[in-house]
Amino acid sequence: GIVEGRERGQSGKVAFCDKEILHPDAFLDLGCGGSGQGIVTGLRRVIVLLPPRHAAATNRKNDTAISTPLIPGTLRPRTCRLLLKLVFVTVGFAGVVAANAQPDTFLDRIDRFIIQQMTNFDSVRPTSQEPLIQTYAGYDPTNSDAYYRGDIYDQSVAICYLLERGQTARGRELADAILFLQKHDQIPDGHLHAAYCPTNLLDATTGFTSVKDPAISAGNMSWAGIALARTFVVTGDSNYLGGALQCANWIRNNLRHDDGPGGFSWGIDTGHYAPQRSTEHNIDFYALAMDLYGLTFDTNWLNMADHARNFVTAMYNTNGAPNGFYWIGTVYDGVTINQSPIPADAQSWSTLATVDSFDHATNALMWMDSHLDAWCWNGTNWHKGIKFSNTGTGVDSLQTASAAMACLLTGRSTNAQALVETLRWIQCCATNSDGYGIVASPCTNAVSGWGPIPNQPYTAACAWAGLAMLVAEGRLTANPLESIFHVSISRSDGAVSLSWPAFPLHSYDILWSTNVMISISNWTHVPVGQTNRWVDTDSRCEKFYWVRMQ
């Protein structure tokens, strides 16, 4: 996408930063010259900081202050700056924790675990291959099915986390491995299997990919596409966009259906076509298709997103109002709703992807909080989490993390705080915790509704917990299901104008604050309906804006 900042008719600068730091020295300046226009390409959501109107301007080139204050309604040539606080634009800071370091924050420990899972097989994997992340830690190598397993889903969420942490090189390594797997499949049409062997991405006998789990699902493929799209946004390397498009095209060409509620079917399981349709998978594909529309402006992807969205909204149970929820999807006929189990991810991820109305999202979160809550006892206190489904038992760490993020982004701060504290406890103190990663479940007998949830450190849960903690610390853009789209910003005569592409059937909210670090629930909320333009005539000095699509 494109983010554009202008000071009309004047010279200026555009600056950006990838960290939650507001000091000007943390920003990189791009000179705008006499045009007064700066364009930064390949970005995701934008938070805008306008400079003070009654403050000494700073000449960043010479680091000298200009004592004459700016007068409201005027702009001083060559000194005024429009600061764009952007996600997925990095300054390349080193976020890697050395093996002998003593990380002392939750996120430092997450970093260490993710990198450990990336590098466990470096000594045996061919040097020509990039790493495939190990799904679980804690298993003995004699348990080959669990130990020697690298899931595409875990790889993808880890990429999203690493990019958010500014560890672009690490994220790119994982993204390159996905491109390698696409290229070397026996049928190189862009599809990806669920899991591969991380010690060697190629089978020594066939020369094709070393498939560990042959399933091909819309959900895993969508997550790979999301991760590759975000890698493209950071690096500008079109190979990653090409890989994301291959994932999406495979889903579109093989799994689309127009009967019943429409949507996209599950995929291929154990060599056979799986015709059932999953709410979660359609949420995933919706997010990917919206990303691709935001990056390519190809309306075919907008149509595909709406097709997935229509399925998700059809899965909303109106009979449960005011606490409605989303069914898991359909049974094998692809039409009849499957009413059991009812999973947590359909509730929280529908909120994170803004695939349905805010009212439905709120209802789903309320239903999840009252029907899918689970508790763990640490010998002194109870810790609240979220279980995988209504037929499951025990805390599911990944679902707890994504639910925490959804609550944070919808202003449910009390619920969010309890879940965030549980994640902290899981990292430090849960049974089988290594003090760095996040176990799949802190309970030793948890089940999802289909089978047991391991009490072992789990990469995907770890990455989700890290992303949720980033949101909790004020990085509102760490939501991996938030769609990429471009926002144009202009300022003239003391007014700020925001505009963005019109997405049919969607409405928008503007949220603004003078402090980006406060809870989103305390930002000023301005519903703007289905319009794609908003003008703020309030000229107070520093303001952050967030355009949120419903």
C-alpha positions, 0 to 999 in steps of 0.5 A: 500500500501507499502512505502519503503525507503532505504539507501543502505547498511547502517543503517538509520532511516525512519521518518514520520509525518502527519502535514505540519511541516518540523522541525525534531521534528515533525517527528516520527522515526522508527529505521532501524537497520543494514539493512538500510531498513524501511517499513511502510505499509498501506499508500496512496500517498507519498511525500519524503524529502531527507536529506541534503547532506552537513549538520550536521547529527542529532542523533535523539535518543540522540538529539545530532548534529554530526559536521562532514558534509556528503560528497556527494556520501557517507552515514554516518552509523547510522545517515542518515535519509530518511524522508517520508512525508506521508498522513493518518499516524497520531500522534494522535494530538487533533484537536477537538475544545472545545465548549467554544473555539474561533476557529480563522481559517477557518479549526478550524471552519469547525472542530467545525461544523463537530463535532457539526453535529456528536454529535447533537443526542448523548443524544438520540441515543443508547450508543451502536451505533456510530454517524450518521452525521446530513446532514443539520443544521438550520432546525427546528425539526418540519421539520423531513425530513430535520432535522432527516436525516443522509446521507451516502455521507455526512458521507463519505466525513466527514470521509475523512476530519477528517482523513486528519485533524488527527482526527482519533478517530472521523473519526473512529466513523463515519466509525464504524457507516457505518459498523454497518449499513452494518451489520444490514440491512435487507439484509446484503450483504454490500449495503447501503441506501442513508440516515438513521435516526441519532437518532437511526440507528435501527428501533424500530419495525423491528430491522433492519436499520432505513432507511430514504431514501431507494435509493441504488446508485453506487455513495454513495456506492463508497464514503462509500467504499473510506472512509472505505478504508482510515480508514483502511489505518490509523488504520490498522483495516481490518474490514474497508477494509472488509467494503470497499470490501463489497461496491465494490463487491455489485456494481460489482455484481449488477450494471456492464454492458458491452453493449454500453459504459459499466460502472456501472448503477445508482442503485436502486431508490424507490424500482426499478432498475435504469438502467441509468448510471452516469458519476459521479458515474463511477468516484466515483467507479473508485476511489474506485476500484483503491484504492482497487487495491492499497491495495490488488493488486487484478487485478480484481479491476484494471479491474473494474477501467478500466471498469468504466474509459472506460465509463467516457472517452466515455462521453467526448464530443469531439465536444466541443474542445478545451473546451470539457466537460463530459456529465452527463451520459446516459438515461434509456436505458443505452446507449444513451447519456443524453445531459441535464443537464451538471453537474459540478461534472463530470468536476471537479471530473474527474480531481481529480480522474485522470480518463482521460487524462490531456488534457481532464481534462484541457478542462473540467475545462476550459468549467466549468469555462466559462459555469458554473460560478455563482455569489453572491452579498454581497452588496459590491462585487461579489463573483464567484462560480460554479453552479451545472449544466448548467440548474441550477442557483446560487452558489453551495458551494460543487461544488465550493469547488471541483472545487477549489481543481481541479484548485489548483491541475492543476495549475489554481491558479487564478481561484482557488484563486477566488473560495477559497475566495468565500468559505471564504466569504460563511463561515463567511458572507453568508445568514444563515451562522452560521460562522462555516459551509458552506451553501449548497448555499449562494443564497436564490433561487439557483437550481441544475437543478432538484430542489432547493438547500437549503440555510442551512449549509450542512455537505458535502459542509463543508467537501469538503470546508475543504479538498479544503482549506487543498490543498490550504494551501499546503496539496496536499494529501487532494484530496479524489479521489486520488487513493491509490498506493505504491511508492518504494524509493531507494537512491544510489550513489547520485541518487534517484530512484522511482518506482510504480506499472504499471497501463495499459493505464496510464501515469505518471508525476513526480513533484518535489520541494525544498519547499512543501508549494509552489503552485503545479504550480511552482513545476518542472514537468517531464513527464515520460510516461507509465514507472513505474520507474524514477531516479533523478541523481540530488543530491541537498539536500532537495527535495519533489517528487510527483508521479502523475498518468494521 
